[in-house]
Amino acid sequence: MPPDVLSPKLLLFVAVGFLAQLIDGAAGMAYGVSATTVLLSFGVAPATASAAVHAAEVFTTGASGLSHLLVGNVRRHLVVRLAIPGMIGGAAGALVLTAFPAETIRPWVSLYLCAMGGVILWKAFRPSPPVVDNPPFVPVLGLVGGFLDAAGGGGWGPIVASTLIGGGTVPRYAIGSVNLAEFFVTSVVTATFLATIGLELWPVIVGLIIGGVIAAPIAAFVAKRVPARPLMGIVGTLVILLSVKSVLVSLQ
């Protein structure tokens, strides 16, 4: 693992955590994708990167979910229907990720993250659908989203929030509910990683937590007041560029 990642560059990862959470809390996606992509670009193993990011997300999603709840962006029935299957899928995804050698799975995780960047871009520019409350596919969506989020190091928001919004759920309710449900999913994923491979990169984790917790209440307000499409366009582009770089490096 590169020594520069393990050195105490706390402010760098505070900034990464702040920006990632600002975008995630406002657009409903991209904290895990953004932070994991940055760590992979430093050469961190996929399982280690996913474990570190999910450990930080226990705190950031808790702060984000509470902030969304306080400003009225949450639908409780949606949270329950997402969180329970999401926790099951997340634990399974974490176990799958730890079962494969890092160098074998790294290009595939980077390709997955690149695809998630494409999903974010697509969602940023597609027309808004008609409004639909409480769609029937929510439990399956939570199960699939939880699995891919843990196995790919991120993707809960791009998969779950974007699908709900694409299916007609009011964006602020989709974003707030998905953020609160993610706290429960992330807690289970982190516990699974802790029981299997443990946690490393504590300076990275602490930096991501500090930045994310600071950004959470700001992002909840932004989600209520500001259109998310410009943020989604920017983060989608950045995720694709960093993921392509990681794929090229891993194939050398």
N, C-alpha and C positions, 0 to 999 in steps of 0.2 A: 504494500500500500504506500503510495507516495508520501514522503515525509512532510511535504508542504500542506497536505490535507490534515495531518495529525498535529501540526503546529497550531498554537493558540491564536489563529486569525479570527478572533471572536467577532469583530466588527463586520467582517466580510459576510459572515453567515447570519448576523443580525440583519444586515441589509437584504440578503437573499430571503430570509424568513419574512421580513416586513413586506417586501414587494410581492412575494408569492401569496401571502395571506391577504394582502390588499386586493389582489386580482381574484383569488379564490372566494373571498367573502363577498365581493361585489358581483362577480360573474358566475359563482357557483361551481367553479372548477379551477384546476391547474396548480394547487399547492404541491401535491405529491408529484405530479408530472414535472413541474418546474424544478423543484428541489432535487428530485432524483436524477433528472437530466444533468444538472450542474455537478452532482457528485460523480456520476458516471463519466463525465467529461474530465474529471480529475483522476480517473482510473480506479475508483472504488469498486469492489466486487458488487454485483447486483443484489445479492441477499443482504450484505452489510449496508448498502445504501438504502434499501427498502426498510430494513429494521431501524436505522437511524432516523429516517424521515417519519416513519410511523410513530416512533417514540416521541418525537417532537410534536406530532399531530395530536397526540393524546391531550396536550395542553392547549394547542392552538384551536383545535376543533371544539374543545370544551368552552373556551372563551368566545369563539365565533358563534357556536350554537346558542349560548346564553345571550349574547348580544342580539342575535336575530330574534330570539324569543321575547326579549324585552321591548323591541321596537315593533313587534307584531307581524314578523315575517314567517311564522311557523304555523303549520297545520299538524296537530298532534297525531291524528289518525294516519297521516302520511308517514310521519316519523316511525311509528310502530311497525307499519307494514314494510318499511325499508330496512329498519335496523335489525330485526330478528333474522331474516334470511341473509342479510349482509354480513352479520357476524359469522354465520355458518360458512358462507362462501369465502370470507376473509381468512378464517383459520385454515381452510383447505388450500387456498392459494399460497399462504406462507409456508405450509409443509411442502408443497410442490417446488417452490423456489429454492428451499434449502436442500432438496434432494439431488440437485444437479450441480456439477462443477462450474465455478464462476466463469471460466473462459469459454465454456460451451454455451452458456445461456446469455452471456453479455450481448452478442449481436442481436439476438432475438428480442431481448428486452428493449434495446435501443430502437429496433424496427417498430416494436409495439408503441413505444413512446412517440416515434415519428408519426405513426398512424393516428395517435391521439391528438397530436398537433394539427393534423389534417382535419380531424373531426371538429376541433375547436374553431378552426378557420371556416369550415363549412357552416357551422352553427352561427358564426358571426355574421354571415352574409345572406343566409336563407330568409325568405319571408316569414313573418310571424304567423303561426297557425291559429285556428279558432280556439277559444278557451274551453277546456274540459277539466272538471274537478274529479279527483279520486279515480284515475284510470284503473282497469282491472289487472293490468300486467305488472303492477308495482312489486309484488313479492318476487317474481322471477327476475325482474330488473335488479332488485337488491342482491339476490344470490349471485348473479353473473357479475354485477359491478363489484361486489366484495371480493370475489375470486380474482378477477383481473387486476383489481387495485393492489392486492397483496403480491400476486405473482409478477406483476409488471412494475412494481414500485410506485404506482400512482395510476389514476384513471377513474376513481370513484365519481368525481365531479363531471368530467367529460362524458362519461357513459350515462350516469344516472340523472344528473341535473339536466343535461342537454336533451336526453330522451324524454324526460317529463315536460320540459319546455316545448320540445318538438311535438309532443302529443297534445299540447294545449293547456297544460297547467300554467297558471299565472306565474310569471318569472320570479317575482319576489317570494312567493310561497314555495316554489320549487327550490330556489336557492337556499332559503332559510331552513326548510325542512331537511334538505339533503345535508346541509352543514351540521345540523344537530344530530341526525342519524349517524353521520360519519364519526362522531365522537365514540359511539358504542362499537362501531365496526373497527375503528382504529385501536381501541383498547384491547379487543380480542386479538387482533393481528399482532400487536406489540407483545402481548403475553405469550403468544405462540412462538414468536421469534426469540423471546427471552428464555423460553423453556428449551429451545433447540440449539441456537447458535450464540445466544447472549447478545449483549449490546456493546458496541465500540463507538469510537468517534465522539466522545462526550463533548469536546469543545464545539463540534458541529451541531450536536443536538441542542446544547444550551443556547447557542447563537440563534438557531432556528426558532426555538421556543420564545426567546426574548422578542425577536422581531415580529413573530406571528401574533403574540399576545398584545403587543402594542398596536398592531394594525387591525385587530379583530373588530373593536367597536367602530373604528373609522369605516371599515369595509361594510359593516352592517348598515350604516347610515347611507353610504354610497349606493348600496344595492336598492335602497328604498327611493333614492332621489335621482340617480344618474344612470343613463343607458349603458348597458354592459358591453354592447357590440364592439366599440373601439378597443376596449381592454382585451377582449377575446381575440381580436385580430392581431394585436401586438404579441400576446403570449403564444398564440398558435404559431406565428412565424418564428419566434425565438426557439420554441420547443423543437420545431422541425430542423432548424439550422444546427442546434446543439446535438440533436439525436443523429443526424447525418454524420456529423463530425465523430461521434462516438462509434458509429458503425464502421467508418473508414479506419479509425485507429485500431479497433478490435480485429479487423481483417488483415492488418499488416503483418 
